[in-house]
């Protein structure tokens, strides 16, 4: 082997070892002899997927239990039982943050699932439900159809949310 080829091979072996892709030697000859036998093996740090371990990206939305306060994801309305409401929240809105903090601290009202919807990025949902102001709450049925909506801007509290339940 040429000196340049040996250097390249050594560099490649170092890079593979550094990234965890190196082969594990088996029945290695004593150090110094050029005769080593290597066989590829699985890296022990990398778990092998099992049949019941599905990738998160392709998994269907997991339905929260009734009475939860969770971020909205597509399809979650249809998979969630019980009364549900969409809370149109904007991170820059102090009134939204007030209700968000109260919901995080106290939890959603008993039996009501509150879905936090990003007001800025979900213009599709704002249009569907006629939402024009952050802090709007939209009560929906199991198919995601509008039941009623209320703006809680003047009193963004759990008490106002409960009073708005149809």
Biotite code that builds the C-alpha atoms (Angstrom):
import biotite.structure as struc

atoms = struc.array([
    struc.Atom([0.000, 0.000, 0.000], chain_id="A", res_id=1, res_name="UNK", atom_name="CA", element="C"),
    struc.Atom([1.313, 3.466, -0.799], chain_id="A", res_id=2, res_name="UNK", atom_name="CA", element="C"),
    struc.Atom([1.956, 5.939, 2.026], chain_id="A", res_id=3, res_name="UNK", atom_name="CA", element="C"),
    struc.Atom([-0.881, 8.176, 0.764], chain_id="A", res_id=4, res_name="UNK", atom_name="CA", element="C"),
    struc.Atom([-3.301, 5.215, 0.689], chain_id="A", res_id=5, res_name="UNK", atom_name="CA", element="C"),
    struc.Atom([-2.258, 4.158, 4.205], chain_id="A", res_id=6, res_name="UNK", atom_name="CA", element="C"),
    struc.Atom([-2.809, 7.700, 5.484], chain_id="A", res_id=7, res_name="UNK", atom_name="CA", element="C"),
    struc.Atom([-6.221, 7.868, 3.814], chain_id="A", res_id=8, res_name="UNK", atom_name="CA", element="C"),
    struc.Atom([-7.188, 4.460, 5.237], chain_id="A", res_id=9, res_name="UNK", atom_name="CA", element="C"),
    struc.Atom([-6.049, 5.517, 8.709], chain_id="A", res_id=10, res_name="UNK", atom_name="CA", element="C"),
    struc.Atom([-8.001, 8.765, 8.441], chain_id="A", res_id=11, res_name="UNK", atom_name="CA", element="C"),
    struc.Atom([-11.105, 6.892, 7.297], chain_id="A", res_id=12, res_name="UNK", atom_name="CA", element="C"),
    struc.Atom([-10.770, 4.373, 10.131], chain_id="A", res_id=13, res_name="UNK", atom_name="CA", element="C"),
    struc.Atom([-10.420, 7.202, 12.657], chain_id="A", res_id=14, res_name="UNK", atom_name="CA", element="C"),
    struc.Atom([-13.483, 8.977, 11.254], chain_id="A", res_id=15, res_name="UNK", atom_name="CA", element="C"),
    struc.Atom([-15.536, 5.764, 11.326], chain_id="A", res_id=16, res_name="UNK", atom_name="CA", element="C"),
    struc.Atom([-14.462, 5.026, 14.883], chain_id="A", res_id=17, res_name="UNK", atom_name="CA", element="C"),
    struc.Atom([-15.305, 8.571, 15.943], chain_id="A", res_id=18, res_name="UNK", atom_name="CA", element="C"),
    struc.Atom([-18.821, 8.353, 14.502], chain_id="A", res_id=19, res_name="UNK", atom_name="CA", element="C"),
    struc.Atom([-19.448, 4.882, 15.910], chain_id="A", res_id=20, res_name="UNK", atom_name="CA", element="C"),
    struc.Atom([-19.380, 3.213, 12.499], chain_id="A", res_id=21, res_name="UNK", atom_name="CA", element="C"),
    struc.Atom([-16.144, 1.310, 12.962], chain_id="A", res_id=22, res_name="UNK", atom_name="CA", element="C"),
    struc.Atom([-16.045, -2.434, 12.746], chain_id="A", res_id=23, res_name="UNK", atom_name="CA", element="C"),
    struc.Atom([-15.332, -4.489, 15.814], chain_id="A", res_id=24, res_name="UNK", atom_name="CA", element="C"),
    struc.Atom([-12.233, -6.703, 15.474], chain_id="A", res_id=25, res_name="UNK", atom_name="CA", element="C"),
    struc.Atom([-12.697, -10.389, 16.196], chain_id="A", res_id=26, res_name="UNK", atom_name="CA", element="C"),
    struc.Atom([-9.922, -12.881, 16.681], chain_id="A", res_id=27, res_name="UNK", atom_name="CA", element="C"),
    struc.Atom([-7.436, -10.066, 16.246], chain_id="A", res_id=28, res_name="UNK", atom_name="CA", element="C"),
    struc.Atom([-3.859, -11.014, 15.687], chain_id="A", res_id=29, res_name="UNK", atom_name="CA", element="C"),
    struc.Atom([-1.266, -9.692, 18.125], chain_id="A", res_id=30, res_name="UNK", atom_name="CA", element="C"),
    struc.Atom([-0.448, -6.041, 17.723], chain_id="A", res_id=31, res_name="UNK", atom_name="CA", element="C"),
    struc.Atom([2.142, -5.334, 15.083], chain_id="A", res_id=32, res_name="UNK", atom_name="CA", element="C"),
    struc.Atom([1.163, -8.135, 12.733], chain_id="A", res_id=33, res_name="UNK", atom_name="CA", element="C"),
    struc.Atom([-0.601, -6.888, 9.643], chain_id="A", res_id=34, res_name="UNK", atom_name="CA", element="C"),
    struc.Atom([-3.071, -9.777, 9.637], chain_id="A", res_id=35, res_name="UNK", atom_name="CA", element="C"),
    struc.Atom([-6.294, -8.729, 11.419], chain_id="A", res_id=36, res_name="UNK", atom_name="CA", element="C"),
    struc.Atom([-9.734, -10.106, 10.794], chain_id="A", res_id=37, res_name="UNK", atom_name="CA", element="C"),
    struc.Atom([-12.644, -7.708, 11.257], chain_id="A", res_id=38, res_name="UNK", atom_name="CA", element="C"),
    struc.Atom([-16.337, -8.276, 10.997], chain_id="A", res_id=39, res_name="UNK", atom_name="CA", element="C"),
    struc.Atom([-18.974, -5.548, 11.104], chain_id="A", res_id=40, res_name="UNK", atom_name="CA", element="C"),
    struc.Atom([-21.149, -5.551, 14.185], chain_id="A", res_id=41, res_name="UNK", atom_name="CA", element="C"),
    struc.Atom([-24.058, -3.505, 15.456], chain_id="A", res_id=42, res_name="UNK", atom_name="CA", element="C"),
    struc.Atom([-23.144, -0.558, 17.632], chain_id="A", res_id=43, res_name="UNK", atom_name="CA", element="C"),
    struc.Atom([-24.400, -1.390, 21.115], chain_id="A", res_id=44, res_name="UNK", atom_name="CA", element="C"),
    struc.Atom([-25.465, 2.203, 21.821], chain_id="A", res_id=45, res_name="UNK", atom_name="CA", element="C"),
    struc.Atom([-27.982, 2.107, 18.979], chain_id="A", res_id=46, res_name="UNK", atom_name="CA", element="C"),
    struc.Atom([-31.106, 0.167, 20.016], chain_id="A", res_id=47, res_name="UNK", atom_name="CA", element="C"),
    struc.Atom([-32.691, -2.120, 17.478], chain_id="A", res_id=48, res_name="UNK", atom_name="CA", element="C"),
    struc.Atom([-36.291, -1.112, 16.694], chain_id="A", res_id=49, res_name="UNK", atom_name="CA", element="C"),
    struc.Atom([-38.915, -3.524, 17.922], chain_id="A", res_id=50, res_name="UNK", atom_name="CA", element="C"),
    struc.Atom([-42.240, -4.334, 16.347], chain_id="A", res_id=51, res_name="UNK", atom_name="CA", element="C"),
    struc.Atom([-44.134, -2.306, 18.938], chain_id="A", res_id=52, res_name="UNK", atom_name="CA", element="C"),
    struc.Atom([-41.881, 0.763, 18.700], chain_id="A", res_id=53, res_name="UNK", atom_name="CA", element="C"),
    struc.Atom([-43.440, 2.892, 15.965], chain_id="A", res_id=54, res_name="UNK", atom_name="CA", element="C"),
    struc.Atom([-41.709, 6.055, 14.758], chain_id="A", res_id=55, res_name="UNK", atom_name="CA", element="C"),
    struc.Atom([-43.248, 9.166, 16.306], chain_id="A", res_id=56, res_name="UNK", atom_name="CA", element="C"),
    struc.Atom([-43.386, 11.104, 13.051], chain_id="A", res_id=57, res_name="UNK", atom_name="CA", element="C"),
    struc.Atom([-45.748, 8.647, 11.400], chain_id="A", res_id=58, res_name="UNK", atom_name="CA", element="C"),
    struc.Atom([-47.862, 7.901, 14.457], chain_id="A", res_id=59, res_name="UNK", atom_name="CA", element="C"),
    struc.Atom([-51.469, 9.078, 14.548], chain_id="A", res_id=60, res_name="UNK", atom_name="CA", element="C"),
    struc.Atom([-52.275, 11.838, 17.013], chain_id="A", res_id=61, res_name="UNK", atom_name="CA", element="C"),
    struc.Atom([-52.657, 10.516, 20.512], chain_id="A", res_id=62, res_name="UNK", atom_name="CA", element="C"),
    struc.Atom([-55.976, 11.532, 22.009], chain_id="A", res_id=63, res_name="UNK", atom_name="CA", element="C"),
    struc.Atom([-55.565, 13.358, 25.294], chain_id="A", res_id=64, res_name="UNK", atom_name="CA", element="C"),
    struc.Atom([-57.683, 12.412, 28.253], chain_id="A", res_id=65, res_name="UNK", atom_name="CA", element="C"),
    struc.Atom([-60.741, 14.559, 28.851], chain_id="A", res_id=66, res_name="UNK", atom_name="CA", element="C"),
    struc.Atom([-59.935, 17.649, 30.847], chain_id="A", res_id=67, res_name="UNK", atom_name="CA", element="C"),
    struc.Atom([-56.463, 18.161, 29.353], chain_id="A", res_id=68, res_name="UNK", atom_name="CA", element="C"),
    struc.Atom([-54.781, 21.324, 28.086], chain_id="A", res_id=69, res_name="UNK", atom_name="CA", element="C"),
    struc.Atom([-52.716, 20.376, 25.036], chain_id="A", res_id=70, res_name="UNK", atom_name="CA", element="C"),
    struc.Atom([-51.320, 21.808, 21.829], chain_id="A", res_id=71, res_name="UNK", atom_name="CA", element="C"),
    struc.Atom([-53.557, 21.369, 18.796], chain_id="A", res_id=72, res_name="UNK", atom_name="CA", element="C"),
    struc.Atom([-52.505, 18.870, 16.131], chain_id="A", res_id=73, res_name="UNK", atom_name="CA", element="C"),
    struc.Atom([-54.391, 17.931, 12.988], chain_id="A", res_id=74, res_name="UNK", atom_name="CA", element="C"),
    struc.Atom([-56.801, 15.036, 13.565], chain_id="A", res_id=75, res_name="UNK", atom_name="CA", element="C"),
    struc.Atom([-56.840, 15.308, 17.341], chain_id="A", res_id=76, res_name="UNK", atom_name="CA", element="C"),
    struc.Atom([-60.394, 16.701, 17.563], chain_id="A", res_id=77, res_name="UNK", atom_name="CA", element="C"),
    struc.Atom([-61.892, 13.601, 15.974], chain_id="A", res_id=78, res_name="UNK", atom_name="CA", element="C"),
    struc.Atom([-59.892, 11.289, 18.238], chain_id="A", res_id=79, res_name="UNK", atom_name="CA", element="C"),
    struc.Atom([-60.748, 13.061, 21.505], chain_id="A", res_id=80, res_name="UNK", atom_name="CA", element="C"),
    struc.Atom([-63.878, 12.177, 23.455], chain_id="A", res_id=81, res_name="UNK", atom_name="CA", element="C"),
    struc.Atom([-65.953, 14.617, 25.438], chain_id="A", res_id=82, res_name="UNK", atom_name="CA", element="C"),
    struc.Atom([-66.412, 18.367, 25.216], chain_id="A", res_id=83, res_name="UNK", atom_name="CA", element="C"),
    struc.Atom([-63.602, 20.255, 23.516], chain_id="A", res_id=84, res_name="UNK", atom_name="CA", element="C"),
    struc.Atom([-62.602, 23.827, 22.765], chain_id="A", res_id=85, res_name="UNK", atom_name="CA", element="C"),
    struc.Atom([-59.974, 25.467, 20.582], chain_id="A", res_id=86, res_name="UNK", atom_name="CA", element="C"),
    struc.Atom([-58.116, 28.325, 22.299], chain_id="A", res_id=87, res_name="UNK", atom_name="CA", element="C"),
    struc.Atom([-56.608, 30.644, 19.680], chain_id="A", res_id=88, res_name="UNK", atom_name="CA", element="C"),
    struc.Atom([-53.386, 31.767, 21.339], chain_id="A", res_id=89, res_name="UNK", atom_name="CA", element="C"),
    struc.Atom([-50.640, 34.170, 20.214], chain_id="A", res_id=90, res_name="UNK", atom_name="CA", element="C"),
    struc.Atom([-47.303, 34.202, 22.033], chain_id="A", res_id=91, res_name="UNK", atom_name="CA", element="C"),
    struc.Atom([-47.092, 37.994, 21.661], chain_id="A", res_id=92, res_name="UNK", atom_name="CA", element="C"),
    struc.Atom([-50.536, 38.589, 23.225], chain_id="A", res_id=93, res_name="UNK", atom_name="CA", element="C"),
    struc.Atom([-50.464, 39.375, 26.973], chain_id="A", res_id=94, res_name="UNK", atom_name="CA", element="C"),
    struc.Atom([-54.133, 38.348, 27.359], chain_id="A", res_id=95, res_name="UNK", atom_name="CA", element="C"),
    struc.Atom([-53.409, 34.970, 25.710], chain_id="A", res_id=96, res_name="UNK", atom_name="CA", element="C"),
    struc.Atom([-50.406, 34.455, 27.969], chain_id="A", res_id=97, res_name="UNK", atom_name="CA", element="C"),
    struc.Atom([-52.580, 35.229, 30.998], chain_id="A", res_id=98, res_name="UNK", atom_name="CA", element="C"),
    struc.Atom([-55.099, 32.492, 30.145], chain_id="A", res_id=99, res_name="UNK", atom_name="CA", element="C"),
    struc.Atom([-52.311, 30.123, 29.078], chain_id="A", res_id=100, res_name="UNK", atom_name="CA", element="C"),
    struc.Atom([-50.532, 30.555, 32.432], chain_id="A", res_id=101, res_name="UNK", atom_name="CA", element="C"),
    struc.Atom([-53.768, 29.947, 34.350], chain_id="A", res_id=102, res_name="UNK", atom_name="CA", element="C"),
    struc.Atom([-54.527, 26.803, 32.326], chain_id="A", res_id=103, res_name="UNK", atom_name="CA", element="C"),
    struc.Atom([-50.987, 25.508, 32.870], chain_id="A", res_id=104, res_name="UNK", atom_name="CA", element="C"),
    struc.Atom([-51.135, 26.205, 36.600], chain_id="A", res_id=105, res_name="UNK", atom_name="CA", element="C"),
    struc.Atom([-54.665, 24.947, 37.297], chain_id="A", res_id=106, res_name="UNK", atom_name="CA", element="C"),
    struc.Atom([-55.323, 22.621, 34.388], chain_id="A", res_id=107, res_name="UNK", atom_name="CA", element="C"),
    struc.Atom([-58.330, 22.543, 32.113], chain_id="A", res_id=108, res_name="UNK", atom_name="CA", element="C"),
    struc.Atom([-61.814, 22.591, 33.639], chain_id="A", res_id=109, res_name="UNK", atom_name="CA", element="C"),
    struc.Atom([-63.144, 19.147, 34.571], chain_id="A", res_id=110, res_name="UNK", atom_name="CA", element="C"),
    struc.Atom([-64.005, 17.110, 31.504], chain_id="A", res_id=111, res_name="UNK", atom_name="CA", element="C"),
    struc.Atom([-63.195, 19.900, 28.993], chain_id="A", res_id=112, res_name="UNK", atom_name="CA", element="C"),
    struc.Atom([-60.270, 19.355, 26.639], chain_id="A", res_id=113, res_name="UNK", atom_name="CA", element="C"),
    struc.Atom([-58.651, 22.659, 25.657], chain_id="A", res_id=114, res_name="UNK", atom_name="CA", element="C"),
    struc.Atom([-56.579, 22.669, 22.473], chain_id="A", res_id=115, res_name="UNK", atom_name="CA", element="C"),
    struc.Atom([-54.081, 25.507, 22.230], chain_id="A", res_id=116, res_name="UNK", atom_name="CA", element="C"),
    struc.Atom([-54.076, 26.692, 18.596], chain_id="A", res_id=117, res_name="UNK", atom_name="CA", element="C"),
    struc.Atom([-51.311, 28.974, 17.314], chain_id="A", res_id=118, res_name="UNK", atom_name="CA", element="C"),
    struc.Atom([-53.171, 32.082, 16.159], chain_id="A", res_id=119, res_name="UNK", atom_name="CA", element="C"),
    struc.Atom([-50.406, 33.196, 13.783], chain_id="A", res_id=120, res_name="UNK", atom_name="CA", element="C"),
    struc.Atom([-49.643, 29.950, 11.974], chain_id="A", res_id=121, res_name="UNK", atom_name="CA", element="C"),
    struc.Atom([-53.109, 28.373, 11.772], chain_id="A", res_id=122, res_name="UNK", atom_name="CA", element="C"),
    struc.Atom([-54.872, 30.839, 9.475], chain_id="A", res_id=123, res_name="UNK", atom_name="CA", element="C"),
    struc.Atom([-56.728, 27.849, 8.001], chain_id="A", res_id=124, res_name="UNK", atom_name="CA", element="C"),
    struc.Atom([-58.468, 27.230, 11.323], chain_id="A", res_id=125, res_name="UNK", atom_name="CA", element="C"),
    struc.Atom([-59.036, 30.945, 11.912], chain_id="A", res_id=126, res_name="UNK", atom_name="CA", element="C"),
    struc.Atom([-60.796, 31.126, 8.558], chain_id="A", res_id=127, res_name="UNK", atom_name="CA", element="C"),
    struc.Atom([-62.786, 27.928, 9.117], chain_id="A", res_id=128, res_name="UNK", atom_name="CA", element="C"),
    struc.Atom([-64.158, 29.131, 12.457], chain_id="A", res_id=129, res_name="UNK", atom_name="CA", element="C"),
    struc.Atom([-64.357, 32.874, 11.680], chain_id="A", res_id=130, res_name="UNK", atom_name="CA", element="C"),
    struc.Atom([-61.741, 33.816, 14.284], chain_id="A", res_id=131, res_name="UNK", atom_name="CA", element="C"),
    struc.Atom([-60.526, 37.415, 13.973], chain_id="A", res_id=132, res_name="UNK", atom_name="CA", element="C"),
    struc.Atom([-59.064, 38.049, 17.427], chain_id="A", res_id=133, res_name="UNK", atom_name="CA", element="C"),
    struc.Atom([-56.660, 36.125, 19.614], chain_id="A", res_id=134, res_name="UNK", atom_name="CA", element="C"),
    struc.Atom([-58.099, 34.778, 22.901], chain_id="A", res_id=135, res_name="UNK", atom_name="CA", element="C"),
    struc.Atom([-61.074, 33.453, 20.945], chain_id="A", res_id=136, res_name="UNK", atom_name="CA", element="C"),
    struc.Atom([-62.332, 30.092, 22.144], chain_id="A", res_id=137, res_name="UNK", atom_name="CA", element="C"),
    struc.Atom([-64.256, 27.873, 19.742], chain_id="A", res_id=138, res_name="UNK", atom_name="CA", element="C"),
    struc.Atom([-66.325, 24.984, 21.070], chain_id="A", res_id=139, res_name="UNK", atom_name="CA", element="C"),
    struc.Atom([-66.520, 22.116, 18.579], chain_id="A", res_id=140, res_name="UNK", atom_name="CA", element="C"),
    struc.Atom([-68.289, 18.775, 18.303], chain_id="A", res_id=141, res_name="UNK", atom_name="CA", element="C"),
    struc.Atom([-66.636, 15.393, 17.710], chain_id="A", res_id=142, res_name="UNK", atom_name="CA", element="C"),
    struc.Atom([-66.344, 16.113, 13.973], chain_id="A", res_id=143, res_name="UNK", atom_name="CA", element="C"),
    struc.Atom([-64.765, 19.522, 14.520], chain_id="A", res_id=144, res_name="UNK", atom_name="CA", element="C"),
    struc.Atom([-67.939, 21.402, 13.598], chain_id="A", res_id=145, res_name="UNK", atom_name="CA", element="C"),
    struc.Atom([-68.503, 24.764, 15.287], chain_id="A", res_id=146, res_name="UNK", atom_name="CA", element="C"),
    struc.Atom([-70.904, 24.756, 18.243], chain_id="A", res_id=147, res_name="UNK", atom_name="CA", element="C"),
    struc.Atom([-70.185, 28.270, 19.547], chain_id="A", res_id=148, res_name="UNK", atom_name="CA", element="C"),
    struc.Atom([-67.374, 30.775, 19.954], chain_id="A", res_id=149, res_name="UNK", atom_name="CA", element="C"),
    struc.Atom([-66.517, 33.565, 22.385], chain_id="A", res_id=150, res_name="UNK", atom_name="CA", element="C"),
    struc.Atom([-63.719, 36.102, 22.696], chain_id="A", res_id=151, res_name="UNK", atom_name="CA", element="C"),
    struc.Atom([-62.182, 36.085, 26.187], chain_id="A", res_id=152, res_name="UNK", atom_name="CA", element="C"),
    struc.Atom([-59.982, 39.144, 25.622], chain_id="A", res_id=153, res_name="UNK", atom_name="CA", element="C"),
    struc.Atom([-61.632, 41.265, 28.340], chain_id="A", res_id=154, res_name="UNK", atom_name="CA", element="C"),
    struc.Atom([-61.476, 38.485, 30.943], chain_id="A", res_id=155, res_name="UNK", atom_name="CA", element="C"),
    struc.Atom([-59.000, 35.772, 29.907], chain_id="A", res_id=156, res_name="UNK", atom_name="CA", element="C"),
    struc.Atom([-59.643, 33.379, 32.778], chain_id="A", res_id=157, res_name="UNK", atom_name="CA", element="C"),
    struc.Atom([-60.755, 29.824, 33.384], chain_id="A", res_id=158, res_name="UNK", atom_name="CA", element="C"),
    struc.Atom([-63.914, 31.207, 34.993], chain_id="A", res_id=159, res_name="UNK", atom_name="CA", element="C"),
    struc.Atom([-64.765, 33.006, 31.723], chain_id="A", res_id=160, res_name="UNK", atom_name="CA", element="C"),
    struc.Atom([-63.947, 29.876, 29.760], chain_id="A", res_id=161, res_name="UNK", atom_name="CA", element="C"),
    struc.Atom([-66.309, 27.828, 31.924], chain_id="A", res_id=162, res_name="UNK", atom_name="CA", element="C"),
    struc.Atom([-69.036, 30.494, 31.627], chain_id="A", res_id=163, res_name="UNK", atom_name="CA", element="C"),
    struc.Atom([-68.740, 30.270, 27.829], chain_id="A", res_id=164, res_name="UNK", atom_name="CA", element="C"),
    struc.Atom([-69.359, 26.504, 27.676], chain_id="A", res_id=165, res_name="UNK", atom_name="CA", element="C"),
    struc.Atom([-72.538, 25.949, 25.612], chain_id="A", res_id=166, res_name="UNK", atom_name="CA", element="C"),
])
